[in-house]
């Protein structure tokens, strides 16, 4: 790949002269097309939260111990 094929500016001057007002894309922020079942699929229930939390704490035990050590050093 080269600069042209990647769509990059050739020089700093080209970069500085890029217009700042780039057109924005309209995004529909309503959720009319999503039903309750789909929304419920994204929300974890209590058992899922407990499982994920336990897994996170297990995987990050070393980090948590390091942070606890730093706290006591202060």
C-alpha positions in Angstrom: 0.0 0.0 0.0 1.0 3.6 -0.6 -0.2 6.9 0.7 -2.6 7.4 -2.3 -4.2 4.0 -1.9 -4.8 4.6 1.8 -6.3 8.0 1.2 -3.8 9.9 3.4 -2.6 13.4 2.9 0.7 13.8 1.1 2.0 16.5 3.4 1.4 18.5 6.5 0.1 21.4 4.4 -2.5 19.1 2.9 -3.5 18.0 6.4 -3.8 21.6 7.7 -5.9 22.6 4.8 -8.6 20.0 5.3 -11.9 21.7 6.0 -13.0 21.3 9.6 -16.8 21.3 8.9 -17.2 17.7 7.7 -20.7 16.7 6.9 -22.4 14.7 9.6 -24.6 11.7 9.1 -28.2 11.8 10.4 -28.8 9.0 12.9 -32.2 7.9 14.0 -31.9 7.5 17.8 -35.4 6.0 18.3 -35.7 2.4 19.2 -39.1 1.8 17.5 -37.7 -1.0 15.5 -36.5 -3.0 18.5 -39.0 -5.1 20.5 -38.9 -5.8 24.2 -37.5 -9.4 23.7 -34.5 -8.0 21.8 -33.8 -5.5 24.5 -34.1 -8.1 27.2 -31.5 -10.2 25.3 -29.0 -7.5 25.9 -29.7 -7.1 29.6 -28.1 -9.6 32.0 -30.2 -11.2 34.7 -29.0 -11.5 38.3 -27.3 -14.9 37.8 -25.5 -13.7 34.7 -24.2 -10.6 36.5 -22.9 -12.7 39.4 -21.2 -15.1 37.1 -19.6 -12.3 35.0 -18.5 -10.5 38.1 -17.0 -13.6 39.6 -15.2 -14.4 36.4 -13.9 -10.8 36.1 -12.5 -10.9 39.6 -10.9 -14.3 39.1 -9.2 -13.2 35.8 -8.1 -9.8 37.3 -7.0 -11.0 40.8 -3.4 -10.1 40.2 -4.3 -6.6 39.1 -6.6 -6.1 42.1 -3.9 -7.3 44.5 -1.4 -4.8 42.9 -3.9 -2.0 43.3 -4.6 -2.9 46.9 -0.8 -2.9 47.6 -0.5 0.6 46.0 -3.3 1.8 48.2 -1.6 0.7 51.4 1.7 2.2 50.3 0.2 5.7 50.2 
